[in-house]
Amino acid sequence: AAGSETQAASGETIKVGCLAPLTGEVSTYGIAAANGIKMGIDEINQNGGIGGKQIELITLDEKGDPTEAVNAYNKLVDQGIVALIGDVTSKPCLAVAEVALQDNMPMLTATGTAADITKVGENVFRTCFMDPFQGQIMATFAADNLKAKKVAAIFDTSSDYSKGLADSFKAQAETKGMEMTAFEGYAAADTDFTTLLNKVIATAPDAIFVPDYYGDVSLILDQARTAGFEGAMLGGDGWDGVLSTLPADKLSVANNGYFSNHYSAADEAAAKFMEKYKATFNLDGNSFAALGYDSAFIMAKAIENAGSTDSQAIVDALKATEFDGVTGHITFDENGDPIKSVAVTKFVDGKAELDAKVEA
């Protein structure tokens, strides 16, 4: 390590900061994102770094706490970072964005989904799509790919995630000229959806959108098929895990089920990434790791294209990003939110297959 210290002293490295909850309640997310970022930076360094300089990644644990995150950010600034990849969850991201704005620090969150993060300033970007975007994508998929004319949605009324996706699905379904035959809520504690499903099925939709997490979705898929619905069942990234939740003799209930995710495990680039991630960290990769990995490349490419470590030059280069990553083809809109294709995965006899890449 003595060599790297000498390098840093003579300004031979490019310092990039990373904030993540490496301990505490949301550490599983933080560790995955930070690992993905580290893996990306290591690959870039092995391939010669940026303009012959190595990237020095400085990662600090902010424990999932907004105050800790701001303190850690200030420490990174004191150590001379020229850009920040982070934070991981939405509240610390927002707190850090407010401070990063004062410094015009180029900031890229891999995974922060709250709409307000990128609205803080023109120096703030994100790699993940925001939650409601998935509802929009799945309505587009239903209309364009499945040629659905009539659709329905059922959602958990107590969940911002579920309700947000349902609302954006409905808005886009109307834009695409589909008829919304039913739009029904259920309670978080519900486990018997039969009455609700019978009511919805009676309206004869071609597809039913169920934006919830895999536990409830597994029950709903089973009960919908038992009630005689054979049409398409649609969902968002919360469906990732359905196949491991369903009992072996029930896997067929997921057939004709489609969901959007940040990547598709069946996609070649994603499969290669997951394999390498497992070999490197002896952990299974997930969307947080994949988004972190892509973020490392996006930031490094922006610094390289900027041709300097000047903040505004890097921000301008980020705005002009065009990148093909594990999580899709990415450019940024004027807010700093990604315009990207979304992988729609299809369940076929207990396997997840890539069905289509859908543009917004």
Summary of the structure (lengths in Angstrom):
residues: 360
radius of gyration: 21.5
end to end distance: 46.4
largest distance: 72.4
contacts: 1325
relative contact order: 0.14
helix: 46%
strand: 22%
